[in-house]
Amino acid sequence: MAKPASRQRPEPRPGAQPTPARDDACQEVEVRRSARRRRTVSAYREGDRVVILLPARMSPEEERKWVSVMLDRLAAQEQRRRPSDDELLSRARTLSRRYLDDAPLPTSVRWVGNQGMRWGSCTPTDGTVRLSSRLRGMPGWVIDYVLIHELVHLREPGHTPIFWAMVRAYPQADRARGYLEGVAAAAHLPLEDCDDQPQPS
């Protein structure tokens, strides 16, 4: 009987084709089988896809079972790590007070799934901030960076020298930018750092 293990990323066996599938929520799932993997099953998110790693010998029936189990487990892990909208708002206001003395405080912050190629966006006229659901499960310091980025846009519309000077008041800014660039590159996503311009009201 296979058992879940910590996240690993072995290569599929030569000549093996990934098995595409979709869960009930229509998210893309890719099953990768490995001859080197004997008893363990693991899952991780790669861009918009969930990748499930299985032993090559596993039967189709076992595959269906473990895909369901690992999707549920990954969703539970992400839910625990993903702040609610209210928690995001509180977090954003704390970050603004700590690092951005003169920046306006946001009126709302929420998760959205329609950000396209952006990690986040904002509307300066009403103080609203939106974060891409692609950020779910990422480290808190990365989410904080995107919040800082959008909070600065509430005051500075473009990516000017003043804008970047304010963003870099957050100590993890450059590290977080590198992390997001790595995520996008690994998943072959044309995602931008954040938004190019704030959104009009």
C-alpha positions in Angstrom: 0.0 0.0 0.0 1.4 3.4 -1.0 1.8 6.1 1.6 2.1 9.9 1.4 5.6 11.3 1.8 7.3 14.7 1.8 7.3 16.6 -1.5 9.8 15.3 -4.0 10.2 15.9 -7.7 11.7 12.8 -9.5 11.7 12.7 -13.3 9.2 10.5 -15.0 10.6 7.2 -16.4 11.9 7.5 -19.9 9.2 7.4 -22.5 6.4 7.9 -20.0 3.8 10.5 -20.8 2.2 12.6 -18.1 -1.4 11.7 -17.5 -3.6 14.8 -17.7 -6.8 14.9 -15.5 -9.0 17.4 -13.8 -10.5 17.4 -10.4 -14.1 18.4 -9.5 -13.2 22.1 -9.5 -11.8 21.8 -13.0 -8.2 22.5 -11.9 -5.6 20.8 -14.1 -3.9 17.7 -12.6 -0.9 16.0 -14.0 0.0 12.5 -12.9 3.7 11.6 -13.2 4.9 8.1 -12.7 8.4 7.1 -11.8 10.1 3.7 -11.8 12.4 5.0 -9.0 9.4 5.8 -6.8 8.5 2.6 -4.9 6.0 3.3 -2.2 5.5 7.0 -1.8 3.0 9.4 -3.3 3.3 13.2 -3.2 1.8 16.3 -4.7 2.8 19.9 -5.3 1.5 22.9 -7.2 3.3 23.9 -10.4 1.7 27.2 -11.7 -1.9 26.4 -12.3 -1.4 22.7 -12.3 -1.3 20.2 -9.4 1.4 17.5 -10.0 0.9 14.1 -8.4 3.9 11.8 -8.2 3.2 8.1 -8.2 5.1 4.8 -8.4 5.1 3.4 -12.0 3.7 0.1 -10.9 0.5 1.6 -9.4 -2.8 0.4 -10.9 -5.4 2.8 -12.5 -7.7 2.1 -9.5 -5.0 3.0 -7.0 -4.1 6.1 -9.1 -7.7 7.4 -9.0 -7.7 6.8 -5.2 -4.4 8.6 -4.5 -5.1 11.5 -6.9 -8.3 12.2 -4.8 -6.5 11.8 -1.5 -3.6 14.0 -2.5 -5.8 16.8 -3.9 -7.8 16.9 -0.7 -4.5 16.9 1.3 -3.0 19.7 -0.8 -6.2 21.8 -0.6 -6.2 21.4 3.2 -2.5 22.4 3.5 -3.1 25.5 1.3 -6.2 26.5 3.2 -4.2 26.4 6.5 -1.5 28.6 4.9 -3.8 31.0 3.1 -5.0 34.0 5.1 -8.7 35.0 4.8 -9.6 38.3 3.2 -10.0 39.9 6.6 -6.6 38.6 7.7 -5.1 40.0 4.5 -6.6 43.4 5.2 -5.2 43.4 8.8 -1.9 42.2 7.5 -1.7 44.9 4.8 -2.5 47.7 7.3 0.2 46.4 9.6 2.7 46.3 6.8 1.7 49.8 5.7 2.2 51.3 9.2 5.5 49.4 9.7 7.2 50.2 6.3 5.2 52.8 4.5 4.7 55.8 6.7 3.0 58.0 4.2 1.1 55.4 2.1 -2.7 55.4 2.3 -4.2 52.5 4.2 -6.2 50.0 2.1 -9.9 49.8 2.5 -10.1 46.1 1.4 -7.8 43.3 0.4 -9.1 40.1 -1.2 -8.1 37.0 -3.1 -9.2 36.8 -6.7 -8.8 34.3 -9.5 -8.9 36.7 -12.5 -5.6 38.4 -12.3 -4.3 37.1 -15.6 -0.5 37.6 -15.7 -0.4 39.7 -12.5 0.4 38.7 -9.0 -1.8 41.5 -7.7 -3.6 44.8 -8.6 -5.1 47.8 -6.9 -7.5 50.7 -7.4 -6.1 53.8 -5.8 -9.3 55.8 -6.0 -11.1 53.5 -3.5 -8.1 51.9 -1.8 -8.9 48.3 -2.8 -6.2 45.7 -3.3 -6.5 42.3 -5.0 -4.1 39.3 -4.8 -3.9 36.5 -7.3 -5.0 33.1 -6.0 -1.8 31.8 -7.7 -0.1 33.0 -4.5 -1.9 30.5 -2.3 0.4 28.3 -0.4 3.5 30.6 -1.0 5.6 31.8 2.0 4.2 34.6 4.0 7.1 36.9 3.2 6.3 36.5 -0.5 2.6 37.4 0.0 3.7 40.4 2.2 5.9 41.6 -0.7 3.0 41.6 -3.1 0.9 43.4 -0.5 3.7 46.0 -0.1 3.9 46.4 -3.9 0.2 47.1 -4.2 0.1 49.4 -1.1 2.8 51.6 -2.6 0.8 51.8 -5.8 -2.0 53.4 -3.8 0.3 56.4 -3.6 2.7 55.9 -6.6 0.9 54.9 -9.9 3.9 53.8 -11.9 7.1 51.9 -11.3 9.2 55.0 -10.7 12.4 55.3 -8.7 10.3 56.6 -5.8 8.1 53.6 -6.1 10.9 51.1 -5.9 12.6 53.0 -3.0 9.4 52.7 -1.1 9.0 49.0 -1.9 12.5 48.2 -0.8 11.7 49.5 2.7 10.4 46.0 3.0 13.5 44.0 3.8 12.5 40.9 1.9 11.6 42.7 -1.3 14.4 41.6 -3.6 14.3 38.0 -2.2 10.5 37.8 -2.8 10.9 39.2 -6.4 13.4 36.5 -7.1 11.1 33.8 -5.6 8.2 34.9 -7.8 10.4 35.1 -10.9 11.6 31.5 -10.2 8.0 30.2 -9.8 7.0 31.8 -13.0 10.0 30.5 -14.9 9.7 26.9 -13.5 6.0 26.8 -14.6 6.6 28.6 -17.9 4.2 31.3 -16.9 4.5 34.8 -18.4 3.6 36.3 -15.0 4.8 39.8 -14.3 6.3 41.0 -11.0 2.9 42.5 -10.0 0.7 44.8 -12.0 2.1 47.3 -14.6 -0.3 50.0 -13.6 -3.0 50.3 -11.0 -6.5 49.6 -12.2 -9.0 52.4 -12.8 -12.1 52.6 -10.7 
